[in-house]
Amino acid sequence: MPGGGVVHVPMAWLADQVELPEGLTAQQLGEAFIRVGLEVENVSASADALTGPILVGRVLSFDAEPQKNGKTIRWCQIDVGEAQPRGIVCGASNFAVGDLIAASLPGAVLPGGFAIAARKTYGHVSDGMICSVRELGIGDDHSGGLPVSAGAAGGGGILVLPPDSATPGDDVLNVLGLRDAVLEIAVTPDRGYCLSMRGLAREAASALGTSFHDVADSVRVLEDDASVWDVRIDDITGCDRFSMRAVTGLDPAATTPEWLRARLRQAGMRPISLAVDVTNYVMMETGQPLHAYDCARLAGPIVVRRARPGEKLTTLDNAVRTLHTNDLLITDDSGPIGLAGVMGGASTEIGASTSAVLLEAAHFSPTAIARAVRRHRLPSEAAKRFERGVDPQIAGVALQRCVDLLVEHGGATATGGRTVVGDGPAPVTITLPASRPEALVGMPIDRGTVVARLIEVGCRVDGVDILQVRPPSWRPDLTDPADLVEEVARLEGYDKIPSQLPIAPPGGGLNEEQKRRRAVSRALAADGCTEVLSPPFVAASMHEVFGLAADDPRRAAARLANPLSEAEPELRTSLLPGLLTTLQRNVGRGAHDLALFEMGLVFLPRTSTSRAPRPGVDQRPTDAQLEAMNAAIPVQPRHVAAVFCGDLERKGWWGPARAATWSDAIHAARVIARAARTGFDIRPVNYPPWHPGRCAELLLDGQIIGHAGELHPRVLVALGLPERTCAMELNLDLVPPPGPALTPTISGYPPVLLDVALVVGQDVGAAAVEHALRAGAGDLLESVQLFDVYANAERIGTGMKSLAFALRFRAPDRTLTVEQATVSRDSAVESAAQALGAQLRS
C-alpha cells in the first residue's frame, strides 16, 4: 500500500467478510463508506489503464540470437489460443519453454498510452509484446516470481504466471484480477482498525445494513500453551504482549498462489515469497502486523528491550542503523534482530532455503513505534498500523491464519504449542448517560438506538439510564463518553443532524477590539496596501540578521517542542520576519513594487518559568488551574506591520514614478492613527533592524508603541530585498479603539494663510516643532503643514536646519484680520522658541 493513511480496498476481497447487496457498484460502496465518516479518495481498477487484447500465452519455443550491440534477443513462438502461434521478439531471459506469460497483441494500449503494433525489429516482425509487471502498471520490479519485462518498454524480466493457473487465450486482466474495483480510502489516525479488511468490512456492514463475518470467528486458534520459543519482555511499557507460532518443513520452492498475489497487488503490495506474502496478506486481512524469522538463524531466547548505547542494526533494506537508547528492539543472543514494530533485521530474514519459520505477532506501544519511525525516517506498513493502534486480542487469530496458509500452500507442518507473554492492555469501562447523545448531537436519539449503535460498533453495554460501556479491543480510540457519542452520531448519519443557526443575543455587535482591527485593516487597504497572512514560526537566525543585541527582549522567543520545521522552531516576537519573507518570495517572482501589511499576534514569553498544569478531561478545570495555565502561556499582543519597496506611484503621463521612502512607513502609522481617531508623536531613534538616522519611534501619550522607517542595508542584503525597503510595526493593543466620529465645525468665514520658517538644531524633529506651534497658537489655528526643509551651514549655521510651515488661521464666528492672525502666529513662534530654542529665520 502507499504511504500515509491510505488503504487500497479490493471490492472482491472485502466481500469475503461482508455480504454486499447484489448489484452493488463500487461507487455505491464508496458512498456508503462516506456516510459512516470515511474519506474515499478514488474508485478504480487496474484494468482502467489497459485496453485491447492482452492474453495469456504459452511459450512454445524460442531461439536466442546474439546481436552486434552485445545484446541477445529471443525470437519466440507464443501460443495465444489462436490457430497459429505468434512470433514475438523479447529481450528477457527469465522464462523457459512451457511458461505462461502475458502477451499484449497489436491494438492493445498499455499504461502511459503505449500502443502495441506489429513492427519489424532485430530482423523479425514482432507480432506483439511479452509484458512485465511494470508494463501492465501493477508493480515496479520483479521480486518474488513477478519479473519485470525486458520488452519494448524496458525492464529486467517478464511476468511469468504460475503453471496451470490459466489457459492460452484467457484474458490476462481477468486472470490477475485486474478488473476488480479497488477503493482508495484515507484513514484518519484515530481509526487504525480501518487499515484492514476486517475493520472495513465491519464499517461496510454498518453502512449497508448487512451481515458481517468476522475472520476471527472462522479461524480455530490453537489453545496449546506449550512454548515454541523462549521469550522475555524487559520493557512492558513498550510491549505488553508478544505471541509466537512456528512451522517446519516449509518447501522453500513453494510459490504464492496467484489469487493471493493478485490480492496483494490490488492492495498495492509487492509479492515477494510465500512466507512473506502470507504475513502481508494476513496483516491486510486482520490488521495485525506479523514478522517471520528463519529459525535456523536465531540464536537463543528472544528478548524485547530498549537499545543500549552504541548498538547497531542492519535492517531488511540493508541499511546499517545506529540505534537510540529509546528504540524498542527485538533481540536474541546475537544482539538486535529487529526494530520492534517497524522493520526486521537482515540477519534473521527468510531466505531461499528457509524451511523452519517462527512467526511473531505482538502488541507494541503506539508512541514507541511512532517515535522510532520518525527518528530513523523509516515508515513501514507494520509501523503505520502500530502507530494507530492494533487489536491486542487478534494476535492468536492472525498467527493461526498464517500457519494454515503455510501448511496449505507451502507443505509446512505446524508445530505444537504457542508462546504468549504478557497480558495486554486492561479493558476500560466508560460511563455514559443514555440521554447524553441526544443532548450533544441535537436530534432525538432514544436509549434503544444508543445501545444498538454501540453494540454495532462492538461495545458491550450494561445499565438502563446510566450505561456502562466496554469498548471492543480493536477500538483503542474509544476512551471517553464523547467518543461514544461520536460513534452513535456517525452511524446514525451526520447528514441527519439538523443544521440550525443559533439566535444572536440582543444588543450584540462588534466589541471595541474588533472595531479597532477592522478600522485599521480597512484604512491600510484603502491607502493601497495588500493584506497578507504569514506563519507565526521563525528561525532563530533571524535575530542575527536583524542585528538584535544580546539582551534585546525580542530574542527571548518561545521555542516549540515539536515544530513543523526544524528550520523555524520559534514563535515570532515581531511580525517583520514573516512579512519580509513574504516580500522576499514576491520579489523573487518578479513583483518589485509592493506595499504589504499584516495584522496578527506575537508571542512574548513571560519571565516566570512555571509550567502549565495539565488537568484531566473528566471535569472542568478549577479557577486556580485556569489561572496557572494563563500565567504560563506567553503574552500575546496584537501587532500590525507594513513593508514597502519599489515604486509606490507608477510613472505615466502625469509624471515620473515615486519610490517608497522612510516617510511612507511613517505615513502608514499616521493612517492607523487616523483610523483610530487619535494621533501619534514621532521622534528619531536608532532601533534595529531599521537604518540609524532613518528610523522614528511612535509614541502615544508618551508611551512607545512602535517604530517606522527605512530598514538597515545589512538586513536587506541578507534577505535579498531591494534597496531602501521600508517598514513599520506597532503594538495595536496599545492603540485605543476608535471613539465616536465627531462632526467637524465648518466655518463660513475666509482663512488667513501665514508662513513661518524656524531655525532649529539638526537633532530636533519636525513633529516636535509642529507640536510646539500648535500648543502656542491657540484655537484660531486650523492646520499646520511642513512644506520645506533647508540646511546651509554658511547661511543658517553649522548643525542647524530651517523648517518652513504653512499655518492656516480661521475664526468660527467672524472674518479674521491679518493682524489678529499675526498675534496667534507670534505666540506659536514664542512657544517653539521656549520649548526647542527655535529662532525665526531672517
N, C-alpha and C positions, 0 to 999 in steps of 0.2 A: 504494500500500500504506500501511497505517497506520504511525505512527512506531514507534520502538524496533526490536526484533529479530524482529518477527512478519512472516511472509510468507504471503500467500494463494495457495494452490496449486490451480488448476482441474484436476480429475482428467483431463478430456479433453485438456488441453494437455500434461500430464505424459506421457500415453500416446504422444505423438509421439516420445519419446526412450527409452521403456522398454516392453517387451512385458508388459502387465498380463494376468494369467491371466483367461480367460473366466469371467464371473460374479463377479469380484472386486467386492465392495462398497466404498464409501468408508470404512465403519467398519473393514473388514478391512485396507484400505490404511493407515489410521491406526494400527492395532495393529502393522503391520509396521514403520512408521517408529519407533514407540515401542521396538520390540525392538532397533533399532540406535542407540538413545540420543537420539532427537529427541523433543521435547515437543509433542504435538498438543493444542492448546487447544480446538479446536472443529471439527466437521464439519457443514456445512450447504450449502444452496443458496439463492440469492436468491429463488427462487420459493416458498420455505417461508413467506414472509410475505404471499403473494398467493394468493387463491382466487377461483373463479368465472370467468366469461367475460371474458377480456382478449384482444381480437382485433386483427389488422392491419386497418386501414380506409383507404380511399382517399377523399380529399376530392373530391366531385363538383361542389359549388358552395357558395357562401356569400353571405349578404347582410350588409353592415356596417350596424349600427343604432346611431346615437348615442343616449345616454341622458341623462336630466336631471341626473344626478350628474357629468356630464363624461366619463364613460367611453364607449367604443364597443365593443359586443359583436358577435360574428359568429354568425348563425343558419346553421348548416352542415348540409349533406346529406352523409352519410357512408355509403359502400358497405362493409359488413362481411361480404360474401359471402352475404347473405340475399336473399329475393325483392324486398324493398323497402328503400330506404335508410333510415337512422336520422337523425332530426333532433336535433342536439346544439348547445347553446349553449356558446360558448367566448369567453374574453376575450383570447386571444392573437392576435397578428397576424403571426407569423413563418412562416406556411405559405401555400401557394398551391394553387389548384385542380390536382388531379392528384397531390398529395403523398401519400405513405404515412405514416400516423400510427398510434399505439397507442390503441385505444378500449376503455375499461372499460365493460361493459354492466351494466344492473341485475342485482343478485345478486352482483356482484364485491365483494371486500373488499380494500382496499389496506393497506399497512403502517400500523400505528398503529390498526387496527380501523376504518378509514374505509370505511363501507359505501356502495355506489353504488346509487341508486334513481332511477326516473323521477320528476322533480319539476318543478313549474311555476316558471319564473324568467324575468324580463325579458319577460313576455308570451308565452312559449312553454313547451311541455312538453319539457324536455331529457331525451332517452331515453338517458342515459349520460354519459360524460365523456371528453374527449380528454386523454391523460395526458402528464405530464412525466417527466423522469429522476428528479426528486426524489420525485414521487408514486409512482413504481414502486419507490422505495427503492434505486436503483442509482447515485445520484450526487447532487451538491449544486447544480450550476449548469449553464449552457447553453453553455459554451465549446466550440468545435471541432465545430459541427454537431450537438451534442446539447443542444438548448434545453430550458429548464425551462418547464413549462406555466403559463399563467395561468388554468387551470381552477378548479374549485370549491375545490381545496385550496391555491390560491395559487401564485405563482411568476412567472417572467418570460417563458416561451416553451415551446412543446410539443416533444416528441420527434419529429423528422422522420426517417424511415428512408430509406436510400439508394434511389434508383429501381431498380425491378426486383429488389429484394432479397427480396420476398415477394409473396404474393397476398392480396387482401382475404379475410378469414375465417380466415387462418392464425393459429395460436396465437402471440401475441407472445412468450411465455416461451420457446418453442422457437426462434423466430427470433433472439432476443437471447442464446440460450444460458443463460438464467437457471435452467434445470432441471438444469444440470450441477452435480455436487457439488464443493464447494470446501473444502479443508482449511486451517485456520489453524495454522501451525507456528511455535513460538517457537525462534529460532536463537540459540545461545549465541555470545559474541564470538569464540571460537576456531574457529568453523565457518562462516566467511563464505561459503564456496563453496555453502552450502545456501540462500543468498538468490537462487538461480537455478534454473530448470527443469533445467538441465544437471546441477547438483550434486545436486538432489533425485532426479532420475531415476537417477543412479548409486547413491544410497543405497537407492532402491526396488528396483533390480535386485539389490543385495546382500541385502536383507531377504527378497525373494521368490524368489531363485534364478533369475531370468530374465535375458534379454538386454538389454544397454544399448546404445543407438545414439547415439553422441556426435555432436552437431551439428557439431563440428569436422571430422568425417570426411566429412560430406556437402556441405561448402562448399569450393569450389575457390578458393583465395586467389591473387590476382594476385601474380606474382613480379617484375613490372617495377619496378626500383628507381629509375626516373626520378622526381625530386622534383615533387610537385604544389604545394608551398608552402615557402618558406624558413622553417626552424625552428631555434632555438638554445636550448639548455638552459644557463642560467647557474648553476643550483643542482642539482647532480647528486644531492645527498643527499635533496632533496625530490622530485625526479622523475628516475628513471633510465631511462625510456623514453617516447617521445612519437611516436605514429603518426597519419597523416592520409591520407584519401582525399577525392576531390571528384567531384561530379556537376554537369552543366549541363543546361539545357533542361527543368528541372522545371516541370510545369504548376502554377502557383500555385492553380488552381481544383480540382485533383485532390483527391478526398476519400479518407479512410482506408476501406479495405474493412470491411464490417460484421463479418466474422469476426475481424479484428484488433482492432477497437474492443470487440467483445464480450469477447475475452480480457483486454484491459486492464481493462475494467470488473470482470470477475470477480476480477482480481488486485488490485482496489482502487485502480486508477489512472484518472485522468480523461482521456479522449481530447481532444486539442487541435487538431492539424493533422497532415497526413500526415507531414511531416518529423520533427516532434517525437514523434508516435506511434510511428514506426518506431524511433527511437533508444530509446524507453522499452521497446518490445516486445523489441528485441534485448538490452537490458540485463537484462530479466527472463529471457530465454531463455539467455543465455550467462554472465551475472554481470558483464560488462564495462560500466561506465558510459560513455556516449558524450555528446558535445555537438556540436550543429550550429550553424555560423556562416553568416550571409549573406555570401557572398564579396564582394558589392558594397559592404559596409560595413566591410571590413577595409582597413587602411592599412599596407602594409609587412610585413616579416617578423614572425613570431610568436616571442616570447621568453618562456621560463619563468624567473622570477626571484622574489626576495623583494621585498616592498613597500619603498618609500622613504618617509622621513618626510614627512608631510603629504599623501600621496596619498589619493584617494577613488575610490570605485567605486559606480555605480548598478547594482544587481543586478536580475535579472529580476522581482523582486517590487516594483520601483520604489522601493526604499529606498536612500538615499544613505548609504554606509558609509565611515566613516573607518578607514583601514587601519593595521594594526600592522606594524612592520618585520619581524616573524616570519611574516607572512602570505605564502603562496606564491601567486603571481599568474600569469595568462596575459595577456600584453601584446602590443600592436603599436605602431606609431609614434605612435598617438594616446594611448597610456597603457594603464592596466589595462582589460582587456575580459572578465575573469572571475576569480573567486576559485577557484583551482585545486581541482578535486575536490569543490567544494561547490555553487556556483551560477554561472551565466554572467552576463555583463553585458548591460544593456539596449541598449547601443549597437550590438551586432552580432547581435541576436536575429533569428530567422526571422520575416518579415513576410508580409503578404497578397500582396506582389508578388515574393517571393523566387523566383528561378529557378535560381541557381547556389549550391550548398551545399557547404561544406567541413566534413568530418566528422572529429572528434577522438576518439582512444582512447589514453589514457595510463596510466602506472603511477606512482602517487604514494605518498609515504611515509605509512603509516597514522598515525604520530604527528603529522605536519604537518597532516593533514586533521582529525584529532580535535581538536587544539588550536584550529584555525580555527573549527570548528563551535561550540565552547564559548565562544570569545572573542566571536563575533558572534551567538551564540544563533540559529544558522541551520542546523537539521538539514535534510537532504535525502536522497533515495533514493540518489543517487550517493555522497554522503559516508558513508552507512551501510555501503555496500559497501567503499569505500576504507579505512575505519577497520578493518574486519575482515579485509582482505587480498584482493586481486584477482589472478587468474591473469595473470602478465605475458606469457604466450605466447598468449593468446586474442584479443589486440587485432586481429590481421590477420583472423581469422575474423569477429569482430564487425563490423569495417568492411566486409568484403565482403558480409556478410549485409545490412547497411543499404543498401549500393549496389544489390544485387539487388532488394530490395523497392521502392526508389525508382524503379528502372528499370521494374519490372513494373507498379506501380500509379500512378506519377506521370509516366510518359512521359519520364523523365530519361535522359540519356546519361552513362555512366561515362567519366571522363577517364582517359587512360593514365597509369600511374605511381602511385607511393605514396611517402609520406615516412615514414621510420623513423629516429629519432635516439635514440641510447643503446642499450646492450646489455642493460639489465635486470639484475636481481639474479643473482649467480652461483649455480649449483646447489650444494647441500650433500650430503655423503655421511655417513651415520650408521653407526657400527659397533655391531652388535647380536649378542651370543652367541645362538645358536639356542635354547639352553636357558633363556634368561632369562624369556620369557613364562610358562613353566610354573612357574618358581621364584617369580615375583612374584604370579601370579594364584592359585596354589594348587590347580590341577587339571591333569590330563595334557593337554599340547599338544605334539605332536611337531613335528619340523622341517618336514615337508611341509605341515602345517596353517599354521605360521607363515608360510612362504613364500607359500602360496596366499592367505592373508588379506591380506598386504602387497601382493601383485600385484593383488588385487581392489580395494584402495584406490587403486591407480595407481602404486605404487612399482616401481622397478627393483631387483631383488635379485640379488646375486652372492655366491659363497662357499658353504662347506659348514657347518662348525661355527661359524665366525665370519662372520656375514653383513655384507655391505657394501650398505647400503640407500640408494637415492637417491629421496627423496620426489618426488611429482609437483609440477609448477609451481603447481597450484591449491591446494596444501596448505601454505601458509607456516607453519602452526602446528606442523608436524612438524619439530622441531629436535633432540630428544634421544631416547635409547633408550627412556625411559619413555613418550614419546608413541607410539612404535611398539607398545609392549606394550599400551597402552590401546586402540589400534586393533584389535589381534588379539583382545583380550578383548571389545571391543564387538561385533565381528562374530560371534564365537563365541556370544555371548549372555550378558549379565550374569546372567540367570536360571539359567544352568548352573553358575555359580561356587558351590561348596558353602558353606553357612553353618555355621561351626563356632566355638563359643566357645573361647577359649584357656583352658587349665587354670591356675588360680591357683596360684602357688608356695606351698609350705608355709610356715607361720609368718607369713603376711601379716596384714593388718588395717589399721586406721586408724593413720596416723602421728600424732605429737604435735600438729602444726599442725591436722590435720583434727579431732582430738578437741577442741581448743580452740574451733575455729569452730563445730562442732556444739553443743557445750555452751552457748556464748554465744547462738547463734541460738535454741535451744530454750528457754533461760531467759527471753529477752526476749519470745518468743512466748507462753510460759506466763504472763508478767506482764501480758499484754494488748496488746502491741504487734503491729503488722502489718508484715511484711517487704515491702519494695519494691525494685525494681531500676531505677536511673536511668542514662542515658547518661553516659559519662565526659567529655563535652565541655562547656565552659563559655564564657561571654562574658567578655572582658577587663573589661567594665564592672562585673562583679560585684565586683571588688576595690574599686571606688569605693563601691558600695552597702554593702559590709561595713565601710567606713571603715578599710581597712588602711593603715598608714603606708607611706611610700615605700620604706623599707628592710625592710619585712616580707618574710620569705622566701617567704610564700605567694603573693606577686606574681610570683615568678620561675617562671612556668609555661611548660611546653614548648608551642611553637606548632606546629600541624600544617602540613605543606607543602601538603596537598590536603584541607582539611576538608570534611566533608559539608555544612556550612553556614557561610557566612562570618560569620553572627551568633554562632557558637560555635566559634572556631578554636583554642582552647587546651584542653590536658588538665588535669583538675582536680587541685588540690593539697589539696583538702578535699572531704569528702562533702556538706557542708552546702549548696552551691549547687544540686546536683541534687535533694537531698532536700527543700529548701524550694520548688523549682519544682514537685515532685510535690505537696507540700502545697498550694501555691497553686492548682494545677489542681483538686484535690479540693474546696477551699474554694469555688472558682468554680462548681462543680457542686452546691453546696448541702450538702456534708458539712463541718460545722463542729467536730465533736468527734472529734479524731483523735489517734492515737498510732502513729507510723510509725518504722521503723528500717531501716537499710541496712548491709550489710557489703560492702566492696569495696576495690579498690586505688586509691591516689592516686599521682601521678606528680611526683616531686621532682627537677628537673634537677640534674645534677652541676655542680660548679664548673669542671671541665675542659671545654674547648671542642673537644677532639679529636673527629673524625668517625669513625664506624664504618667499617671496611673492607668491601668488597663482594666476597667470594670467589666464584669460579666454582662451577658445579654439577657439574663433571666429577669432583670428588674431595672428600673430607671436609675441612672447614676445619682448619687446624692449631691446636694449643693456643694459640699466640700470637695467631692471628686471633680465636679464640673469646674470649680474654681481652680483646682490644682492643674487640670488639663489646660485650661485657658492660660494659666500662668507659665506653662512650659512651652507653648507654641510661640513662634516668632511674632513680633509686632508686624502688622501688615497694612501700612498706609497706602492709600491710592495715589499714584503719581500720574502726571501727564507730561509727555515729552514730544518734541518735534525736531526733525532734521531737515536741512535744506542744502542742495547742491546744484550746480549748473545755473542755468538761466531761469529766473522766476518770471521774467517778461520776455516773450519771443520778439525777435526783430520783425519788422514789416514796414508797410508804407508809412506807418505812424512814427517810425523812428528806430534806433538801434536797440539791440537786446540789453537787458539789465540783469547782471549776475547777482546771485544771492550773496549777501554780506552779513556781518555780525548784527547789523541793525534789523535785519529781517527776523532773526531769532528773538531779539528783544521785542520786536513788533508782535510776534506770536504771543508773548507773555502779556502784552497790552490788550490783545484780542481776548485773552482769557479774563483779564481784569474787567473789561467792558461787559463780557457776558455775565460775570458775577456781580456787576454793578458796584465795583469797587475800584481802587487804584493802587498800584504798586510804586514804591520808591525804588530807585535804581542807583547803584553806586559801583564804581570799578573795583575789581578784586582779582587776585591770582588764585585760581582753583582748577586743578586737573579734573578732566582731560582738556580743559579749554586753554586757548593761547594766552599767555601772560600779556596783559595790556589790551586784550580784546575780549575780555570777559566781564560781565556785570553780575552782581548778586541782586536778587529780587527780594524786597522787604515789604512786609505788610504790618503796619503798626509797630515797626521796629524789629520784627522777627524775620529772620532769613527763611524764605520759603522755597528758594530755588536759584538757578543760575542760567545764564544765556550768553551766547557769543560765538566766536569762531573757534573751532577745535584746533588743538595743537598740531603742527605739521608732522611731528613724530608719530602721533596716533594715526593720522591719515595715511602716512607711508606704510605703517604696519598693517593697516586694514585694506590697503589698496583702494582708497577712496580719492575722489577729485580734490584738488587744492581748494582752499577757502570754504570747505564744508562747514556749516554752522549747525548749532544745536541749542535746544532749550529744554530744561526739565525743572518741574516744580512739584511740591507736595500739595496735591489738590485737597487733601483733608484739612489743610490749614487755611484754605480759601473759604470764606463764609458763603453759604448758599445765597443765591440772588434774592434780594428783597423785592417788595412790590415796585413795579415800574412807576416812576413819578412823572407826571406830565410837566414838561418844561414850561417856564414862564416866558412868553414871547412878547417882546416889547415892540410897539409900533413906531418907536422913535429911532432916528438915524444914529449909527455908531460914530465914535471918534477913533481914528486909527493913528497910533503913535509908535514909533520905533525907538529902541534903546539898544546901545552897544556897550557892554560891560567888559572890562579887562579883569581877568582872574588868573590864578595860577593854573599851570598845566594839570595839576592833580585835582582840580575842582571839577566835578561833573556838572553837565548842563542841567540835569534833573534837580540838583541841589540849588542851582541858581533860580530855576523856574519856581521851585517851591518857595524860596525866599521872596521872589517877586509877588507871588500870589498872596503870601502872608501880609505883605505891606501895602498892597494896592487897595484893599477894601472891597466892598460889594459892587462897586461900579465896574470892576474888571470882569469882562465877559470871557476872554480867552487869551492864552499866551502861546506863541509858537516860535520855536527856534528856526531861523532861516539862514544863518551864516555863521561859520567858524573861521577865524583868521588868526594866523600866527606869523609874526615877523619880528625877530629879535631887535633889528635896528629901529623899528618904529614903536613897538609896544614893550620891548624889554625881553631879556632872556628869561626863559622858563614861564612866560606869560602867554595867554591867548585871549582873543576877543570873541565874545558870544553876542550875536545880534538877535534880538527878539522882536516880534511884531505883537504889540499889545492892542487889544480891542476893548474900548470902553463904551458902555451904554447905560442909560438910566431907564428904569421901567415906567416912569411917570412924567417925563419931560424931555425936551431936547437938550442934550448935554453940550455945554460950551467947551471950546478947546482949553480955556483957562481952567475949568473945573477938572477936565481930564488930565491936564498937566500936573495939577496938585496930586492926584492919585498916582501918576507916574513917578513923580519925585519921591513920594512916600515909598513906592515899591523899590526904587533905586537905593534909598536910605536903608531899607530893610536888608537888601543884598549886601550893602557895604558893611553893615554891622555884623551880619551873620558870616560872611565869607570874605570880607575885605575887598569887595568888588569896587571898581572905580569906573566912572563914565569915560568912555574913550573919546579923546578930543579930536 
